[in-house]
Amino acid sequence: MDHEFLHTPAGPIALKMAVAICIGMLIGMERKWSHKEAGIRTFSIICLLGMLSAVIGQNMIIGSMIGVFLLIIATNTRGLMTSKTLEITTSAALIVNYVLGVMVGLGHIFTPVAGAIVMTMLLALKSELNRFAGGLQLSEIRSAILLGLIGFVIYPIMPDRYVDRWDLFNPSDAWVSIIAIAGIGFVNYVFLRIFSTGGLYLGAIFGGLVNSSATVAEVSSRAESSGLTSKMTTLTLLTTIAMFGRNLLIATLFSPASITGTLMPLLAMTLVAAFFIFRDKVTEGKAAEPTGTLKLDSPIAVGKVLNFGLLFILIQVGGTLLTRFFGSYGLLATGLFGGLASSASTTAAAATMAMHGKITASLAGSVTIVSSLASAVVNLPIVWKTIKDKQVVRRLTIEIMAVIIVGITVVVLDRTFLLSDMLLGR
């Protein structure tokens, strides 16, 4: 046994004892509130044991751990004999509590304190977590697994280099874009599930972050069937604003310098759309609010991942070739047609090309604007087909076209007077 601990100053030992006891009391109070036999005193003593064992030496840590396991076995044996139940969660908490005490004894403060807080939260949120887990759909679980697979298993083995002699395709770039889009889609799908009871307004916003065309199709169908077609202009504009924000985020993530070409036009179009929303809200007054939830598919599926990856590759390769042969006009054409299919993938492809210096950041920003405009326009035929109220359709068409005209005007002014550069101090 190492006897150096006998010469340890009293101050550090007192601090470690205080931290260990506080950690044990925190976890023990939650267990006591949950009416468990192991409560404040038990958890405080176990955490203190871990701290003292770490101060004494490694052999004491191992011996004390064996003692904790024997205590857990005895407790569960008694539980089986009396009430025929096993305290699995409390047993696991005791083990973690002991490890946290050991870490305190070794001189760590942040990690054991943070670990105690996180574990207490997990214990206290039992009913909420059970309700959340019980409400999960199989497709959502598969989506979470798929996100982890493409992000932490497949991505590390992707070659980070061009695999062809023409420098057209980098597998790592394509996979990073897939991770980014899938991650954004998954997070916003979770938000959509959480806030869906708030009505179609939040659904339109979160759905627009996932897939603007699918969202417009869903909300237009729901508005028509529920007699709320007057809300269609507001819902479509909210979806469009969310799409603008998503594309700006993607472009900035992959090519921060492209913000000089995307900020002013997207901001101007967002403000115009917001003005129309405010005007429509004031005009309609206190009409019936839309209710219900959006029935969007989970944003991550094998088919969606493969389709997005293939679309990204086609846009990136096609954009590179068109840029080499036709200059910036070729890539802008790619942004136009790519935006009709997926403005997110088009934006990611252009921003990735800018990241590698194949195009300028300004051109990548222009492609983002063009693809965003195309995505906004392609939503109009969906509304025309679904909504029967011609007055609503006409008003929405005028408002969307006004947003687009403002965007184009700001693009021209921005390129002429370099407004974004002055705004960002570049």
C-alpha positions in Angstrom: 0.0 0.0 0.0 1.2 3.5 -0.9 1.5 5.5 2.4 2.1 8.9 0.6 -1.6 9.8 1.3 -0.6 10.1 5.0 1.3 13.2 4.1 -1.4 14.8 2.0 -2.4 18.3 3.3 -5.7 18.6 5.0 -7.1 21.3 2.7 -7.2 19.3 -0.5 -8.6 16.3 1.3 -11.4 18.3 2.9 -12.3 19.8 -0.5 -12.5 16.3 -2.1 -14.6 15.0 0.8 -17.0 17.9 0.4 -17.4 17.4 -3.3 -17.8 13.6 -2.9 -20.5 14.0 -0.2 -22.3 16.6 -2.3 -22.3 14.4 -5.3 -23.7 11.4 -3.3 -26.3 13.6 -1.6 -27.5 14.9 -5.0 -28.0 11.5 -6.5 -29.3 10.0 -3.2 -32.0 12.7 -2.9 -33.4 11.8 -6.3 -33.4 8.1 -5.3 -35.1 9.0 -2.0 -37.8 11.0 -3.8 -38.3 7.9 -6.0 -39.0 5.9 -2.8 -35.9 3.7 -3.2 -34.3 2.0 -0.2 -30.8 3.3 -1.1 -31.1 7.0 -0.5 -29.1 10.0 0.6 -26.9 8.3 3.2 -26.1 5.3 1.1 -25.1 7.2 -2.0 -23.1 9.7 0.1 -21.2 6.9 1.8 -20.5 5.1 -1.4 -19.2 8.2 -3.1 -17.0 9.0 -0.1 -15.7 5.5 -0.2 -14.7 6.0 -3.8 -12.9 9.2 -3.0 -11.0 7.7 0.0 -10.1 4.6 -2.0 -8.5 6.8 -4.7 -6.6 8.8 -2.1 -5.2 5.6 -0.5 -4.2 3.8 -3.6 -5.0 1.6 -6.6 -5.4 -1.7 -4.6 -7.9 0.0 -2.3 -9.9 1.2 -5.4 -10.2 -2.4 -6.6 -11.0 -3.8 -3.2 -13.7 -1.2 -2.5 -15.2 -1.8 -6.0 -15.6 -5.5 -5.1 -17.3 -4.5 -1.8 -19.7 -2.2 -3.7 -20.6 -5.1 -6.1 -21.2 -7.4 -3.1 -23.5 -4.8 -1.5 -25.5 -4.5 -4.7 -25.8 -8.3 -5.0 -27.0 -8.5 -1.4 -29.5 -5.7 -1.9 -31.0 -7.3 -5.0 -31.0 -10.7 -3.4 -33.1 -9.3 -0.6 -35.4 -7.6 -3.1 -36.0 -10.8 -4.9 -36.8 -12.6 -1.7 -39.2 -10.0 -0.3 -40.8 -8.3 -3.3 -39.5 -10.3 -6.2 -38.0 -7.2 -7.9 -34.5 -6.1 -9.0 -33.3 -2.6 -8.5 -31.3 -2.5 -11.7 -31.4 1.3 -12.1 -30.4 2.0 -8.5 -27.6 -0.6 -8.8 -26.2 1.0 -11.9 -26.5 4.4 -10.2 -24.5 3.1 -7.2 -21.7 1.9 -9.5 -21.5 5.2 -11.3 -21.7 7.0 -8.0 -18.7 5.0 -6.8 -16.7 5.8 -10.0 -17.5 9.5 -9.6 -16.1 9.4 -6.0 -12.9 7.7 -7.3 -12.5 10.5 -9.9 -12.9 13.1 -7.1 -10.2 11.3 -5.1 -7.9 11.5 -8.2 -8.3 15.2 -8.3 -11.0 15.7 -10.9 -13.8 18.1 -10.2 -15.6 19.1 -13.4 -16.1 15.6 -14.8 -17.6 13.9 -11.6 -19.8 16.9 -10.9 -21.1 17.1 -14.5 -21.5 13.3 -14.5 -23.6 13.5 -11.2 -25.8 16.2 -12.6 -26.4 14.4 -15.9 -27.1 11.1 -14.1 -29.5 12.8 -11.7 -31.4 14.3 -14.7 -31.7 10.9 -16.3 -33.0 9.4 -13.1 -35.5 12.3 -12.5 -36.8 12.3 -16.0 -37.9 8.6 -15.9 -41.6 9.2 -16.8 -40.7 11.7 -19.6 -38.1 9.5 -21.1 -40.4 6.4 -21.0 -43.1 8.4 -22.6 -40.7 9.7 -25.3 -39.4 6.2 -26.0 -42.9 4.7 -26.0 -43.9 7.2 -28.6 -41.0 6.6 -31.0 -41.8 5.0 -34.3 -39.7 2.3 -35.8 -38.8 4.5 -38.7 -37.5 7.2 -36.3 -35.3 4.7 -34.5 -33.9 3.5 -37.8 -33.2 7.1 -38.9 -31.2 7.7 -35.7 -29.2 4.6 -36.3 -28.6 5.5 -39.9 -27.4 9.0 -38.9 -24.9 7.5 -36.5 -23.8 5.0 -39.2 -23.2 7.6 -41.9 -21.6 10.0 -39.4 -19.4 7.9 -37.3 -18.8 4.6 -39.1 -18.8 5.3 -42.9 -17.4 8.8 -43.0 -14.0 8.0 -41.3 -13.2 5.4 -44.0 -14.1 7.7 -46.9 -11.0 8.8 -49.0 -10.5 12.5 -48.7 -9.1 13.0 -52.2 -10.3 13.2 -55.8 -10.6 9.6 -57.1 -10.6 10.5 -60.8 -7.9 12.1 -62.9 -10.2 15.0 -63.9 -10.6 16.1 -60.2 -14.3 15.9 -60.3 -15.3 13.7 -57.4 -14.2 13.7 -53.8 -16.1 11.0 -51.8 -15.4 12.7 -48.4 -16.9 15.9 -49.6 -20.0 14.2 -50.8 -20.4 12.3 -47.6 -19.9 15.4 -45.4 -22.7 17.1 -47.3 -24.9 14.1 -46.7 -24.2 14.2 -43.0 -24.9 17.9 -42.8 -28.2 17.7 -44.6 -29.3 14.5 -42.9 -28.3 16.0 -39.5 -30.2 19.2 -40.1 -33.2 17.3 -41.3 -33.2 14.9 -38.4 -32.9 17.7 -35.8 -35.8 19.6 -37.3 -37.9 16.5 -37.7 -37.5 16.1 -33.9 -38.6 19.7 -33.4 -41.6 19.1 -35.7 -42.6 16.1 -33.5 -42.2 18.1 -30.3 -44.0 21.3 -31.4 -46.6 19.8 -33.9 -49.4 20.3 -31.4 -48.9 24.0 -31.8 -50.5 23.9 -35.2 -49.5 24.2 -38.8 -47.5 27.4 -38.4 -44.7 25.7 -36.5 -45.1 22.7 -38.7 -44.6 24.9 -41.8 -41.4 26.4 -40.3 -39.8 23.2 -39.2 -41.0 21.3 -42.2 -39.5 24.0 -44.5 -36.2 23.3 -42.8 -36.5 19.7 -43.8 -38.1 19.8 -47.2 -40.0 22.9 -48.4 -41.8 21.3 -51.4 -43.0 18.4 -49.3 -44.2 20.8 -46.6 -46.1 23.0 -49.0 -47.7 19.9 -50.5 -48.8 18.8 -47.0 -50.0 22.1 -45.6 -51.9 23.0 -48.9 -53.7 19.6 -48.8 -54.6 20.1 -45.1 -55.6 23.7 -45.5 -57.9 22.8 -48.4 -59.5 19.8 -46.6 -60.1 21.8 -43.4 -61.5 24.9 -45.0 -58.5 27.1 -44.0 -57.3 28.1 -47.5 -57.1 31.7 -46.4 -54.0 30.7 -44.3 -52.2 29.2 -47.3 -50.3 32.4 -48.1 -48.9 32.7 -44.6 -48.0 29.0 -44.4 -46.2 29.0 -47.8 -44.3 32.1 -47.0 -43.2 30.7 -43.6 -42.0 27.6 -45.3 -40.1 29.7 -47.9 -38.4 31.8 -45.1 -37.3 28.6 -43.4 -35.9 27.3 -46.7 -33.9 30.5 -47.1 -32.5 30.2 -43.6 -31.5 26.6 -44.1 -29.7 27.3 -47.4 -27.9 30.3 -45.8 -26.7 28.0 -43.0 -25.5 25.3 -45.3 -23.6 27.7 -47.6 -22.0 29.4 -44.5 -21.0 26.0 -43.0 -19.1 24.9 -46.1 -17.9 28.2 -47.4 -18.1 31.0 -44.8 -16.9 33.6 -47.3 -20.0 33.0 -49.5 -22.1 34.9 -46.9 -21.1 38.1 -48.7 -23.1 36.9 -51.7 -26.0 35.3 -49.9 -26.7 37.5 -46.8 -28.3 40.6 -48.4 -30.5 38.9 -51.0 -31.8 36.2 -48.6 -32.3 38.8 -45.9 -34.2 41.1 -48.2 -36.5 38.3 -49.5 -37.1 37.2 -45.9 -38.1 40.7 -44.9 -40.5 41.0 -47.8 -42.0 37.7 -47.0 -42.3 38.6 -43.4 -44.1 41.9 -44.4 -46.7 39.9 -46.4 -47.2 37.6 -43.5 -47.8 40.5 -41.2 -50.1 42.2 -43.7 -52.1 39.0 -44.2 -52.4 38.5 -40.5 -53.7 42.0 -39.9 -56.1 41.7 -42.9 -57.5 38.3 -41.7 -57.9 39.4 -38.1 -58.8 36.7 -35.6 -59.9 34.0 -38.1 -59.8 30.4 -37.1 -56.3 29.2 -36.4 -55.0 26.1 -38.3 -54.6 23.1 -36.1 -53.3 19.6 -36.7 -50.0 18.0 -37.4 -47.9 17.5 -40.4 -47.4 13.9 -41.6 -43.9 14.2 -43.0 -41.8 11.1 -43.4 -38.7 10.7 -41.3 -36.0 12.7 -42.9 -33.4 10.0 -42.9 -33.9 6.8 -44.9 -31.6 4.7 -47.1 -33.4 5.8 -50.2 -33.2 9.5 -49.2 -29.5 9.3 -48.3 -28.7 7.6 -51.6 -30.8 10.0 -53.7 -29.3 13.0 -52.0 -25.7 11.6 -52.4 -26.3 10.9 -56.1 -27.9 14.3 -56.7 -25.0 16.0 -54.9 -22.5 14.1 -57.1 -24.3 14.9 -60.3 -24.6 18.6 -59.4 -20.9 18.8 -58.3 -19.6 17.0 -61.3 -21.9 18.7 -63.7 -21.3 22.1 -62.2 -17.5 21.6 -62.4 -17.7 20.6 -66.1 -20.1 23.4 -66.9 -17.9 25.9 -65.1 -14.8 24.7 -67.0 -16.5 25.0 -70.4 -18.9 28.0 -69.8 -17.5 29.8 -66.8 -19.8 31.1 -64.1 -22.9 31.0 -66.4 -22.6 27.2 -66.5 -22.6 26.8 -62.8 -25.5 29.3 -62.4 -27.5 27.1 -64.8 -26.7 24.2 -62.6 -28.0 26.1 -59.6 -31.2 26.9 -61.4 -32.1 23.3 -62.4 -30.6 21.8 -59.2 -32.8 24.1 -57.1 -35.9 22.7 -58.8 -35.0 19.3 -57.4 -33.2 20.2 -54.1 -31.9 23.6 -53.2 -30.1 22.1 -50.2 -28.0 19.7 -52.2 -27.3 22.4 -54.8 -26.2 24.8 -52.2 -24.0 22.2 -50.5 -22.4 21.2 -53.8 -21.5 24.8 -54.8 -20.2 25.7 -51.3 -18.0 22.6 -51.3 -16.6 23.6 -54.7 -15.8 27.0 -53.2 -14.2 25.4 -50.2 -11.7 23.6 -52.5 -11.0 26.7 -54.5 -12.7 25.4 -57.7 -15.0 28.4 -57.8 -15.1 31.7 -56.0 -17.1 32.1 -52.8 -19.0 34.9 -54.5 -20.1 32.5 -57.2 -21.1 29.9 -54.6 -23.2 32.5 -53.0 -24.9 33.3 -56.3 -25.7 29.6 -56.9 -27.3 29.6 -53.4 -29.5 32.5 -54.4 -30.4 31.0 -57.7 -31.3 27.6 -56.2 -33.3 29.3 -53.4 -35.3 31.3 -56.0 -35.9 28.1 -58.0 -37.1 26.3 -54.9 -39.5 29.1 -54.1 -40.9 29.1 -57.6 -41.4 25.3 -57.8 -43.8 25.5 -54.8 -46.3 27.6 -56.8 -47.5 24.8 -59.1 -48.1 22.6 -56.0 -50.4 25.3 -54.5 -52.1 25.9 -57.9 -53.0 22.2 -58.2 -54.3 21.8 -54.6 -56.0 25.0 -53.6 -59.3 25.7 -55.3 -59.7 29.3 -54.0 -58.5 31.3 -57.0 -58.3 34.5 -54.9 -55.9 32.9 -52.5 -53.9 31.4 -55.3 -53.6 34.7 -57.1 -52.6 36.6 -53.9 -49.9 34.0 -53.1 -48.6 34.0 -56.6 -48.2 37.8 -56.5 -46.5 37.7 -53.1 -44.0 35.0 -54.1 -43.2 36.8 -57.4 -42.7 40.0 -55.4 -40.3 38.2 -53.1 -38.4 36.8 -56.1 -38.2 40.2 -57.9 -36.9 41.8 -54.7 -34.3 39.1 -54.4 -33.1 39.5 -58.0 -33.0 43.3 -57.6 -30.9 43.1 -54.4 -28.6 40.6 -56.1 -27.9 43.1 -58.9 -27.5 46.0 -56.5 -25.3 43.9 -54.2 -23.0 42.9 -57.0 -22.8 46.5 -58.3 -22.2 48.3 -55.0 -20.8 45.5 -52.9 -23.3 46.1 -50.1 -22.7 42.8 -48.3 -18.9 43.5 -48.2 -19.5 46.9 -46.6 -22.1 45.4 -44.2 -19.6 42.7 -43.1 -16.7 45.0 -43.1 -14.8 43.1 -45.8 
